[in-house]
Amino acid sequence: MAVSTITRKALQVGRQQADAVLKFRTKELRRRTGAVRRSLKAARAAGGPPIASKLMSAVGGPASAGVLVAEGDSWFDYPLNDVLRLLEDHHGYEVESVAHKGDRVEEMAYGLGQLEEFTRRLEKLLRRNVIPKAVLLSGGGNDVAGPEFGMLINHARSPVAGLNQQILDGVISERIQAAYITILSAITRLCEQRLNLRVPILIHGYDYPVPDGRGFLGGWWFLPGPWLEPGFREKGYDALTVRIALAKQLIDRFNTMLQSVAGLSDFPHVKYIDLRNTLSVGKDYKKDWANELHPTPAGFERVTDRFATELAALP
């Protein structure tokens, strides 16, 4: 199947996914309207107290840099530090998020769970007469890292050692690309139907990781890891420098795919953020990388600064 055919099909599936969610939400909104009317009627009869304006000062006042809606993975949903938290606390944005750690972009595109919740967040904003400044989308890392990672690389002693280009084509250039086009098509349609405009969408590639075998908090709890080292070890790659070089090739391939998706004529409102070389892979890399896939608090600050720069440039 030609790439152009896959792209057209992914765009169509995205619109179909959005239409299914819109149909469901329209039904739910009719029920909500009746409940709100009953609640307001009861409140008027009881005479509820006004909201004290002084409460506003306790949360920094009413002003903000704008409202963002986010969908994604652990870079948007990480304990104590992540991009969304820092966009709020350090850059003054209000974020409505449906991101969930561990989610794959295929789940976002075809599972309808995050998409339905995303639509509900848009509706909440619309009821407050708020139009989001942008939509942020993060995904793809969980689609290649983890137990399946070893399938992407040939054995170190193989005559074709290194990344398996044919498998990468299928995973990144076909499967993940189609999922990204689908979810972007769906988000675009939802914004058009609910807000009557195309909201800017920001997508990002990941920075170059260091496959040193470190997981979340030593490799336990809900983000255990490591996600890359076991695959490299299984395929005979012991030297960290070689692992870093192969991981760099993988990340470059992923970023190239994202950049091409953002360049499609159907997506003039989609902005790709290149985060490569934001974090260190040198001797001091542990200052930037908390584990194989996630930045430290300081690393997340640097990554978030890149998002803030792109957001500030939006009209």
VMD Tcl script that draws the C-alpha trace (Angstrom):
set ca {
  {0.00 0.00 0.00}
  {1.45 3.35 -1.05}
  {2.21 5.93 1.60}
  {-0.23 8.39 0.03}
  {-2.99 5.81 0.31}
  {-2.15 5.15 3.95}
  {-2.21 8.89 4.63}
  {-5.61 9.34 3.00}
  {-7.00 6.38 4.94}
  {-5.54 7.66 8.23}
  {-7.10 11.08 7.66}
  {-10.43 9.42 6.97}
  {-10.22 7.16 10.05}
  {-9.37 10.18 12.19}
  {-12.46 12.02 11.01}
  {-14.57 8.91 11.59}
  {-13.18 8.57 15.12}
  {-14.01 12.20 15.78}
  {-17.55 11.82 14.39}
  {-18.17 8.80 16.64}
  {-17.07 10.79 19.69}
  {-19.13 13.80 18.65}
  {-22.24 11.64 18.25}
  {-21.76 10.20 21.73}
  {-21.02 13.59 23.28}
  {-24.08 15.20 21.66}
  {-26.28 12.64 23.36}
  {-24.53 13.17 26.69}
  {-24.77 16.96 26.39}
  {-28.54 16.78 25.98}
  {-28.73 14.92 29.28}
  {-26.38 17.43 30.88}
  {-28.47 20.39 29.71}
  {-31.51 19.02 31.47}
  {-29.55 18.43 34.67}
  {-28.09 21.96 34.62}
  {-31.50 23.52 34.15}
  {-32.86 21.60 37.10}
  {-29.85 22.52 39.23}
  {-30.11 26.24 38.39}
  {-33.78 26.24 39.17}
  {-33.11 24.70 42.57}
  {-30.24 27.13 43.26}
  {-32.40 30.17 42.47}
  {-35.07 28.87 44.81}
  {-32.54 28.36 47.63}
  {-30.52 31.54 47.05}
  {-26.86 30.39 46.93}
  {-23.93 32.52 48.21}
  {-21.77 34.52 45.74}
  {-18.19 33.45 45.07}
  {-15.80 35.61 47.10}
  {-13.47 37.53 44.78}
  {-10.72 37.47 47.39}
  {-10.34 33.73 46.76}
  {-8.89 34.63 43.37}
  {-5.77 36.13 44.93}
  {-5.00 32.83 46.67}
  {-4.39 31.15 43.30}
  {-2.42 33.93 41.64}
  {-5.26 36.00 40.24}
  {-7.41 35.47 37.16}
  {-4.80 36.31 34.53}
  {-2.99 33.62 32.53}
  {-0.88 33.28 29.40}
  {-3.66 31.25 27.79}
  {-5.41 27.92 27.98}
  {-3.93 24.74 26.52}
  {-5.50 21.32 25.98}
  {-3.10 18.38 26.13}
  {-3.19 14.73 25.17}
  {-0.25 12.41 25.55}
  {2.08 10.17 27.50}
  {4.45 10.41 30.48}
  {6.27 13.51 29.24}
  {2.94 15.21 29.96}
  {2.03 13.03 32.97}
  {5.06 12.35 35.16}
  {5.28 12.37 38.96}
  {6.08 15.83 40.38}
  {7.65 17.18 37.17}
  {6.47 17.22 33.58}
  {6.02 19.64 30.69}
  {2.42 20.54 31.52}
  {3.06 21.24 35.20}
  {5.94 23.55 34.30}
  {3.94 25.33 31.59}
  {1.44 26.18 34.32}
  {3.80 27.02 37.19}
  {6.69 28.61 35.30}
  {5.02 30.07 32.22}
  {1.54 31.03 33.40}
  {-0.62 28.78 31.21}
  {-3.79 26.98 32.25}
  {-3.72 23.37 31.06}
  {-6.62 20.99 30.55}
  {-4.97 17.59 30.26}
  {-6.13 14.09 29.35}
  {-2.56 12.77 29.14}
  {-1.79 9.44 30.79}
  {1.60 7.91 31.46}
  {2.29 4.74 29.50}
  {-0.22 5.40 26.73}
  {0.80 4.63 23.18}
  {-0.06 6.86 20.27}
  {-2.01 3.95 18.75}
  {-4.23 3.89 21.85}
  {-4.80 7.63 21.52}
  {-5.65 7.29 17.84}
  {-7.89 4.24 17.90}
  {-9.00 3.64 21.49}
  {-11.37 6.64 21.77}
  {-10.73 6.94 25.51}
  {-8.46 10.00 25.52}
  {-10.28 11.39 22.49}
  {-13.66 11.34 24.22}
  {-12.18 12.95 27.33}
  {-10.43 15.51 25.11}
  {-13.80 16.46 23.64}
  {-15.30 16.88 27.11}
  {-12.49 19.30 28.00}
  {-13.21 21.35 24.88}
  {-16.86 21.51 25.87}
  {-16.00 22.67 29.38}
  {-13.88 25.47 27.96}
  {-16.58 26.48 25.52}
  {-19.11 26.78 28.35}
  {-16.74 29.28 29.94}
  {-16.36 31.13 26.61}
  {-12.71 30.08 26.45}
  {-10.92 29.16 23.23}
  {-7.65 27.25 23.78}
  {-4.49 28.85 22.53}
  {-3.17 25.48 21.35}
  {-3.47 21.72 21.62}
  {-0.36 19.82 22.76}
  {0.18 16.21 21.68}
  {2.90 13.89 22.99}
  {3.27 10.27 21.94}
  {5.26 7.53 20.30}
  {7.88 6.68 22.90}
  {5.83 3.86 24.37}
  {5.24 2.46 20.88}
  {8.94 1.67 20.38}
  {10.40 1.35 23.90}
  {9.85 -1.50 26.33}
  {9.60 -5.25 25.72}
  {9.29 -4.81 21.96}
  {12.42 -2.68 21.62}
  {14.76 -5.60 20.90}
  {12.83 -6.36 17.71}
  {14.08 -3.09 16.23}
  {17.76 -4.06 16.31}
  {19.77 -6.86 14.76}
  {22.28 -8.76 16.89}
  {25.67 -7.13 17.39}
  {27.42 -10.14 15.82}
  {25.06 -10.25 12.85}
  {26.44 -9.31 9.41}
  {23.66 -6.69 9.39}
  {24.23 -5.40 12.93}
  {22.45 -2.23 13.99}
  {18.91 -1.04 13.53}
  {16.70 -3.25 11.38}
  {15.63 -0.82 8.69}
  {12.74 -2.91 7.39}
  {11.18 -3.24 10.83}
  {11.72 0.48 11.48}
  {9.91 1.25 8.24}
  {6.94 -0.80 9.39}
  {6.87 0.54 12.94}
  {7.75 4.22 12.51}
  {7.09 5.09 8.88}
  {3.87 3.10 8.67}
  {2.30 2.18 12.04}
  {3.20 5.21 14.17}
  {2.93 7.64 11.27}
  {-0.57 6.39 10.44}
  {-1.56 6.69 14.11}
  {-0.25 10.26 14.28}
  {-2.09 11.28 11.13}
  {-5.25 9.68 12.50}
  {-5.14 11.41 15.89}
  {-4.22 14.77 14.34}
  {-7.08 14.42 11.87}
  {-9.46 13.57 14.72}
  {-8.34 16.47 16.93}
  {-8.59 18.86 13.98}
  {-12.16 17.77 13.24}
  {-13.21 17.95 16.89}
  {-11.92 21.52 17.16}
  {-13.62 22.48 13.92}
  {-16.94 20.99 15.04}
  {-16.88 22.24 18.62}
  {-15.00 25.54 18.29}
  {-15.57 26.33 14.60}
  {-11.85 26.86 14.00}
  {-8.57 25.01 13.60}
  {-6.67 25.33 16.86}
  {-2.88 25.17 16.51}
  {-1.52 21.72 17.44}
  {2.01 21.28 18.75}
  {3.72 17.90 18.44}
  {7.25 17.02 19.51}
  {9.96 14.46 18.97}
  {12.00 13.17 21.88}
  {15.60 14.02 22.66}
  {18.48 11.54 22.44}
  {18.28 9.08 25.39}
  {21.07 7.29 27.22}
  {20.29 3.52 27.45}
  {22.17 2.94 30.71}
  {19.64 0.60 32.33}
  {18.13 3.11 34.77}
  {14.38 2.83 35.32}
  {11.92 4.95 37.27}
  {13.09 5.12 40.91}
  {15.42 2.19 40.30}
  {12.89 0.26 38.21}
  {9.66 -0.16 40.16}
  {6.15 1.27 40.69}
  {3.97 2.32 37.72}
  {6.80 3.46 35.39}
  {9.31 0.69 36.06}
  {11.80 0.48 33.22}
  {14.44 0.17 32.03}
  {12.95 0.36 28.56}
  {15.98 0.18 26.24}
  {18.87 -1.57 28.01}
  {17.27 -5.05 28.12}
  {16.84 -5.05 24.34}
  {20.41 -3.90 23.76}
  {21.75 -6.49 26.22}
  {19.71 -9.25 24.57}
  {21.18 -8.36 21.18}
  {24.79 -8.23 22.44}
  {25.35 -4.46 22.66}
  {27.30 -3.89 25.89}
  {29.14 -0.62 25.17}
  {27.14 2.43 26.22}
  {28.67 4.54 23.43}
  {27.33 2.10 20.82}
  {23.90 2.04 22.44}
  {23.80 5.84 22.47}
  {24.70 5.96 18.76}
  {21.97 3.48 17.83}
  {19.40 5.25 20.01}
  {20.35 8.49 18.26}
  {19.60 6.92 14.87}
  {16.22 5.74 16.16}
  {15.29 9.17 17.53}
  {16.40 10.86 14.32}
  {14.18 8.49 12.35}
  {11.23 9.24 14.64}
  {11.74 13.01 14.39}
  {12.02 12.87 10.61}
  {8.68 11.08 10.47}
  {7.01 13.65 12.74}
  {8.39 16.52 10.71}
  {6.97 14.99 7.52}
  {3.55 14.55 9.17}
  {3.51 18.19 10.27}
  {4.36 19.15 6.69}
  {1.27 17.53 5.17}
  {-1.00 19.94 3.33}
  {-3.92 18.89 5.56}
  {-2.05 20.12 8.63}
  {-0.98 23.75 8.15}
  {-1.97 24.34 11.79}
  {0.34 21.59 13.13}
  {3.71 22.73 14.51}
  {6.56 20.27 15.07}
  {8.99 21.01 17.93}
  {12.49 19.58 17.53}
  {13.79 18.82 21.04}
  {17.00 17.11 19.96}
  {20.18 18.35 21.66}
  {18.18 20.04 24.41}
  {19.45 17.51 26.97}
  {22.98 16.23 27.41}
  {24.24 12.77 26.44}
  {27.78 13.54 27.62}
  {29.47 12.70 30.93}
  {27.03 14.96 32.79}
  {23.93 13.35 31.25}
  {22.48 12.31 34.62}
  {21.88 15.99 35.38}
  {19.41 16.02 32.49}
  {18.13 12.42 32.38}
  {16.44 10.90 35.45}
  {16.29 7.54 33.67}
  {16.38 6.14 30.15}
  {13.24 7.92 28.94}
  {12.46 10.83 31.27}
  {14.29 14.06 32.08}
  {15.24 15.24 35.55}
  {13.41 18.29 36.97}
  {16.12 20.50 35.47}
  {15.85 18.62 32.17}
  {12.09 19.03 32.07}
  {12.57 22.78 32.63}
  {14.79 23.01 29.55}
  {12.34 20.99 27.47}
  {9.41 23.10 28.67}
  {11.25 26.29 27.77}
  {11.25 25.07 24.15}
  {7.48 24.57 24.29}
  {7.00 28.02 25.83}
  {9.06 29.62 23.03}
  {6.89 27.98 20.37}
  {3.69 28.90 22.17}
  {4.76 32.52 22.49}
  {5.28 32.67 18.72}
  {1.71 31.60 17.97}
  {-0.66 34.37 16.81}
}
mol new
graphics top color blue
foreach p $ca { graphics top sphere $p radius 0.5 }
foreach p [lrange $ca 0 end-1] q [lrange $ca 1 end] { graphics top cylinder $p $q radius 0.2 }
display resetview
